[in-house]
Amino acid sequence: MSAKWKLVIGWLVPIVFFDQLTKIIVDRTMPLYHSIPIIDGFFDLTYVRNTGAAFGIFAGAHEVFRLPFLIGVAIVAIGFIVLMLKRLSDDATGLITAFTFILGGAVGNLIDRIAYGEVIDFLDVYWSGYHWPAFNVADSFITIGVGLALFYMLKTNAEDPFAPH
């Protein structure tokens, strides 16, 4: 196994494990819609389920359409990320890590969609009357991965990180 795929597996397995573990703990220890204040006025653990995609997109769509569509989109996205990882050279560790974070988050949320038909969310950030939509560990890794990918792609100074080496 190449160094690249060791790095991918080394990040992917713990990300998916930690994501699923936190969701299992929340699901088994908290009633749905229950909140536990962590940082008063800023952060709670709030157990919700998201039937839609990011920010609840498609949440109101009929389940006959919504679930197959969201599962299909996740599978296509995961396939695309794996193809991008294949094209990266072993020394592009920053981008490999970034795409693996996105991959881990996508896999974690896909597991939820397949198992429950929706995604378990529980991280609730707010200030005053403004609430960010609840999210989970998988969403956090996707966000961090996108940020890292942008950083590393901008850092390459217009060099194509996917060009054959």
Buried (B, 14 or more C-beta within 10 A) or exposed (E): EEEBBEBBEEBBEEBBEBBBEBBEEBBEEBEEEBBEEEEEEEBBBBBBBBBBBBEBEBEEBEEEEBBEEBBEBBEEBBEBBEEBBEBBBEEBBBBBBBBBBBBBBBBBBBBBBEEEBBBBBBBBBBEEEEEEBBBBBBBBBBBBBBEBBEEBBEEEEEEEBBEEE
